[in-house]
Amino acid sequence: MLKPILYAVATTLISTGAYAAIPMPDYAVPSQGQQVILNVPQLRLFLFQDGKLIKTYPITVGKASTQTPLGEYKIGAKVNKPTWSVPLSIQKEMAASGKAVQKSVPPGPNNPLGPVFVRLGEPRLGLGIHGTNVPSSVPGVRSHGCVRLRSPNALDFAATVQSGADAAVIYQQVSVNTDEQNDIWIAVYRDPYNKRNLNRKLLNQSISSWAEQHQLRVDQQRLNNALGKPANTLICLTCSTGKTKVSGNLSSLQWTSGKGETVEFKNVNPDNINSKQEITPESSSIEVDEDTDEAPKQQNITPLHPTTTTPAKKQPTSVKKVPITTIPASSDEGFDSLM
């Protein structure tokens, strides 16, 4: 079994001022309403509103032995100042490791759920997106399955996301994007769950298809180097030597299908957007598997330099192209030095 991995990823600042080009996943978001996407290898959460990216944060996901389960979910109830009701399994882990056994942890600086808990999927699944009392543990691969954000980001996310919004946990080891000059940019991430399921045939097919359509030459050596040594940074496959900046905004390619076309909107029924979904309220006591964590001793941060999956739902034949807006990388100061 793959040992628990703790790593932080770096992404390149490749646009002016406080803006960065964020590698986007291959996932069709709805033209109306909200969509949350959590890409496990990328260690990043995306929040879209009406087809536009409005928030993105670094995250910590479950370790290899307690993986964050992939799939499609709904955002559930939001609980401020949660009390952590410690599951019996975690109490046994505390006892086995010599820690004082706790049955309940009240709100405050010692609560591993942080200041807010956002339910992910049905309560019976025991999943959530929450803050942390150890901010240095984000980003990483170290939880019992829940998704951690730094507490300021968790509060920001909870204030913006809507209960009932669609959410997807995906596993894409590669982001393939194009800029406004049609150049192809790729970011390759590590394989924390050791799935070894990156479909290189479809990846090469989509890249070749886009390059052929736009009369570009793909630097195969750059692609091979990127795939051989994941660096979590954007690399241009079709740029002339020396170009390190994205031209304008990035758009994602449908590389998981091998199409080599830009990702398009997923049409939705407006009635479903306007209808209110019933979300069962929760008490302030939350029982989920989580750690009474200590600050990681080593982050193994990738130095900064100039960066098969869960398939998207089947799309209707009538679709629109997704506009991608360049946004501030994060409201969290220092985020880009880690991500």
Legacy VTK file of the C-alpha trace (Angstrom):
# vtk DataFile Version 3.0
C-alpha trace
ASCII
DATASET POLYDATA
POINTS 339 float
0.000 0.000 0.000
1.248 3.441 -0.810
2.540 5.192 2.303
0.729 8.408 3.306
2.089 11.211 1.194
2.533 14.754 2.398
3.369 17.230 -0.255
2.597 20.759 -1.323
2.340 21.804 -4.931
3.689 24.892 -6.624
2.131 26.782 -9.491
3.747 29.522 -11.544
2.696 33.128 -11.437
2.259 33.688 -15.155
0.161 36.801 -15.457
0.455 40.369 -14.317
-0.104 41.830 -10.868
-1.973 39.729 -8.319
-3.471 37.423 -10.982
-2.364 33.923 -11.886
-3.306 31.447 -14.588
-4.946 28.542 -12.814
-4.759 25.119 -14.558
-8.363 24.071 -15.104
-9.771 20.531 -14.914
-11.514 18.737 -17.760
-15.050 18.946 -16.380
-18.182 20.492 -17.906
-19.730 22.969 -15.484
-23.365 24.157 -15.714
-24.194 27.374 -17.514
-26.411 28.318 -14.573
-25.991 27.677 -10.882
-22.995 26.546 -8.863
-20.518 23.717 -9.326
-17.821 22.634 -6.886
-14.914 20.563 -8.238
-12.243 18.994 -6.061
-9.315 17.539 -8.004
-7.435 15.178 -5.686
-4.005 15.051 -7.443
-4.058 18.821 -7.983
-4.954 19.433 -4.307
-7.303 22.199 -5.341
-10.952 23.143 -4.939
-12.755 25.123 -7.653
-16.084 26.922 -7.220
-17.935 27.986 -10.372
-20.957 30.266 -10.585
-22.946 30.363 -13.847
-20.003 28.873 -15.727
-17.368 31.244 -14.325
-14.653 30.386 -11.850
-15.171 32.578 -8.787
-13.119 30.844 -6.064
-10.205 28.427 -5.864
-8.307 27.188 -2.821
-5.574 24.699 -1.871
-6.921 21.654 -0.060
-5.869 18.641 1.965
-7.458 15.317 1.027
-7.580 11.850 2.542
-4.397 9.835 2.763
-3.981 6.669 0.700
-5.356 4.424 3.463
-8.421 6.682 4.025
-9.001 8.163 0.594
-11.423 10.963 -0.177
-14.006 9.041 -2.245
-14.457 10.086 -5.863
-17.910 10.791 -7.241
-20.675 13.340 -7.604
-22.366 14.849 -4.570
-24.521 17.696 -3.323
-23.370 20.383 -0.934
-25.368 19.918 2.266
-25.856 21.836 5.484
-23.321 24.353 6.774
-22.470 24.396 10.472
-20.683 27.316 12.111
-18.511 26.678 15.162
-18.990 22.899 15.021
-18.421 20.587 17.956
-16.480 17.515 16.884
-18.074 14.327 18.181
-15.137 11.923 18.037
-16.010 8.540 16.437
-15.102 5.407 18.384
-12.600 4.417 15.701
-10.690 7.671 16.208
-10.871 7.283 19.990
-9.181 3.901 19.585
-6.495 5.491 17.406
-5.923 8.135 20.091
-5.505 5.442 22.746
-3.197 3.370 20.535
-0.941 6.358 19.853
-0.748 7.323 23.512
-2.879 10.459 23.170
-5.517 11.440 25.681
-8.819 9.989 24.487
-11.412 12.650 23.713
-15.082 11.948 23.105
-15.967 15.485 22.081
-14.033 18.620 21.113
-15.845 21.959 21.538
-15.465 24.919 19.167
-12.176 26.707 19.574
-8.485 26.620 18.681
-8.121 22.882 19.378
-10.993 21.766 17.151
-9.665 19.977 14.016
-12.816 20.977 12.090
-11.922 24.644 12.408
-14.589 27.360 12.509
-16.995 25.897 9.933
-18.098 22.557 8.477
-19.799 22.149 5.074
-21.443 18.772 4.491
-20.396 16.953 1.306
-23.027 14.423 0.252
-25.396 12.572 2.549
-24.605 12.693 6.295
-24.314 8.880 6.335
-21.177 9.204 4.177
-19.384 11.141 6.904
-17.795 13.592 4.462
-17.300 17.307 4.732
-15.280 20.342 3.694
-14.009 22.205 6.720
-11.316 24.339 8.303
-8.406 23.167 10.422
-6.550 24.022 13.593
-3.246 23.246 11.828
-3.063 25.570 8.792
0.383 24.247 7.848
-1.262 20.881 7.060
-2.860 22.433 3.942
-2.236 21.544 1.168
-1.520 17.874 1.647
-2.618 14.237 1.621
-3.201 13.367 5.273
-6.860 13.417 6.386
-9.269 10.575 7.216
-11.250 11.365 4.049
-12.691 14.823 4.634
-11.405 17.847 2.733
-9.545 20.531 4.662
-9.106 24.173 3.819
-7.200 26.775 5.771
-9.750 28.274 8.122
-10.007 31.737 6.457
-10.633 29.959 3.146
-13.151 27.596 4.742
-15.126 30.573 6.054
-14.954 32.266 2.649
-16.057 29.092 0.877
-18.940 28.468 3.297
-20.156 32.038 2.866
-20.179 31.677 -0.940
-21.288 28.119 -1.677
-24.987 27.250 -1.631
-26.497 24.211 0.037
-27.817 22.027 -2.770
-25.047 22.974 -5.222
-23.521 20.195 -7.320
-20.083 18.945 -6.278
-17.661 16.467 -7.839
-14.521 14.837 -6.475
-12.357 13.910 -9.462
-8.937 12.362 -10.020
-7.142 14.045 -12.906
-3.364 13.763 -12.865
-3.053 16.207 -15.755
-4.526 19.582 -16.698
-4.402 20.464 -20.412
-5.262 24.074 -21.169
-4.951 26.484 -24.079
-4.344 30.219 -23.994
-5.690 32.981 -26.229
-2.948 32.358 -28.810
-4.042 28.690 -28.937
-0.796 27.482 -27.360
-1.116 24.280 -25.313
-0.140 24.313 -21.640
0.090 21.218 -19.460
0.415 20.673 -15.713
1.167 17.183 -14.378
0.476 16.180 -10.772
1.645 13.331 -8.578
-0.447 10.192 -8.116
-1.190 10.234 -4.348
-3.487 7.182 -4.447
-1.156 5.256 -6.752
-3.921 4.670 -9.294
-1.547 4.587 -12.284
-4.481 5.154 -14.587
-3.374 8.162 -16.611
-4.557 7.445 -20.166
-1.619 8.676 -22.220
-3.187 7.565 -25.489
-6.160 9.902 -25.036
-3.868 12.636 -23.716
-1.605 12.478 -26.779
-4.607 12.215 -29.076
-6.242 15.365 -27.719
-2.997 17.354 -27.774
-2.217 16.274 -31.345
-5.764 17.056 -32.469
-5.662 20.614 -31.131
-2.168 21.228 -32.522
-3.177 19.977 -35.964
-6.297 22.156 -36.038
-4.233 25.251 -35.223
-1.089 24.359 -37.183
1.126 24.105 -34.131
4.121 21.888 -33.423
4.125 19.991 -30.152
7.491 19.712 -28.421
7.388 15.989 -27.644
10.462 16.162 -25.429
8.791 18.753 -23.174
5.713 16.537 -22.939
7.752 13.438 -22.118
9.739 15.327 -19.475
6.562 16.665 -17.872
4.948 13.228 -17.732
8.112 11.565 -16.499
8.664 13.958 -13.605
5.456 15.633 -12.368
6.323 19.146 -11.262
2.833 20.581 -10.691
3.713 23.583 -12.841
2.401 24.875 -16.160
4.596 24.019 -19.140
3.943 25.184 -22.696
4.107 22.397 -25.263
3.801 24.522 -28.400
5.479 27.809 -27.445
8.720 29.014 -28.906
11.761 28.679 -26.667
11.797 31.262 -23.917
8.064 31.894 -23.661
6.965 31.422 -20.054
3.813 33.538 -19.861
0.272 32.559 -20.759
-1.358 34.820 -23.328
-4.642 35.995 -21.817
-6.890 33.465 -20.118
-6.733 29.681 -20.015
-9.413 27.295 -21.292
-9.482 23.572 -20.554
-9.308 20.912 -23.250
-11.437 17.754 -23.237
-8.358 15.578 -23.025
-9.956 12.723 -21.030
-12.093 11.896 -24.074
-9.294 12.446 -26.576
-11.330 15.093 -28.416
-8.880 17.957 -28.144
-11.695 20.519 -28.063
-12.393 23.133 -25.416
-14.616 22.069 -22.535
-18.195 23.215 -22.972
-21.096 24.125 -20.740
-23.371 21.475 -19.335
-26.919 22.606 -20.035
-29.304 22.578 -17.085
-33.028 22.971 -16.613
-33.628 26.530 -15.290
-36.474 25.195 -13.152
-34.003 23.018 -11.274
-31.782 26.029 -10.590
-34.598 28.132 -9.190
-36.190 25.377 -7.146
-35.087 25.171 -3.528
-33.609 21.872 -2.462
-34.567 20.667 0.995
-31.455 20.279 3.122
-31.917 18.598 6.496
-30.525 20.929 9.183
-27.740 19.513 11.314
-26.948 20.029 14.961
-23.715 21.755 15.855
-22.235 18.358 16.804
-20.486 16.743 13.836
-19.243 13.142 13.888
-16.720 12.544 11.116
-13.378 10.793 10.902
-10.656 13.388 11.399
-7.317 13.721 13.156
-6.261 15.643 16.214
-3.474 16.773 13.961
-0.039 18.115 14.635
1.813 20.478 12.345
3.667 18.520 9.658
7.394 18.455 10.241
8.243 18.610 6.549
6.241 19.830 3.550
8.478 18.793 0.612
7.427 21.885 -1.307
8.192 21.818 -5.008
10.364 24.842 -5.933
8.588 27.581 -7.866
9.337 27.743 -11.584
8.082 29.195 -14.975
3.286 24.513 -14.742
-8.156 7.218 -16.025
-10.155 9.979 -14.393
-13.734 10.126 -13.167
-15.533 11.054 -16.407
-17.761 14.088 -16.676
-21.472 13.549 -17.027
-22.699 12.939 -20.566
-23.314 16.262 -22.298
-26.290 17.158 -24.467
-25.691 17.846 -28.116
-26.543 21.527 -27.765
-23.766 23.166 -25.775
-21.970 26.466 -25.412
-18.276 27.093 -24.884
-17.207 27.876 -21.336
-15.645 31.319 -20.864
-12.748 31.141 -18.443
-12.032 34.239 -16.384
-8.623 34.899 -14.869
-9.169 35.565 -11.168
-7.057 36.246 -8.093
-5.384 32.982 -7.140
-6.660 33.178 -3.586
-7.639 35.580 -0.857
-5.146 33.767 1.368
-1.879 35.692 1.570
1.085 33.501 0.724
-1.043 30.970 -1.141
0.979 31.184 -4.353
4.257 30.573 -2.572
2.899 27.093 -1.775
0.587 26.423 -4.717
LINES 2 340
306 0 1 2 3 4 5 6 7 8 9 10 11 12 13 14 15 16 17 18 19 20 21 22 23 24 25 26 27 28 29 30 31 32 33 34 35 36 37 38 39 40 41 42 43 44 45 46 47 48 49 50 51 52 53 54 55 56 57 58 59 60 61 62 63 64 65 66 67 68 69 70 71 72 73 74 75 76 77 78 79 80 81 82 83 84 85 86 87 88 89 90 91 92 93 94 95 96 97 98 99 100 101 102 103 104 105 106 107 108 109 110 111 112 113 114 115 116 117 118 119 120 121 122 123 124 125 126 127 128 129 130 131 132 133 134 135 136 137 138 139 140 141 142 143 144 145 146 147 148 149 150 151 152 153 154 155 156 157 158 159 160 161 162 163 164 165 166 167 168 169 170 171 172 173 174 175 176 177 178 179 180 181 182 183 184 185 186 187 188 189 190 191 192 193 194 195 196 197 198 199 200 201 202 203 204 205 206 207 208 209 210 211 212 213 214 215 216 217 218 219 220 221 222 223 224 225 226 227 228 229 230 231 232 233 234 235 236 237 238 239 240 241 242 243 244 245 246 247 248 249 250 251 252 253 254 255 256 257 258 259 260 261 262 263 264 265 266 267 268 269 270 271 272 273 274 275 276 277 278 279 280 281 282 283 284 285 286 287 288 289 290 291 292 293 294 295 296 297 298 299 300 301 302 303 304 305
32 307 308 309 310 311 312 313 314 315 316 317 318 319 320 321 322 323 324 325 326 327 328 329 330 331 332 333 334 335 336 337 338
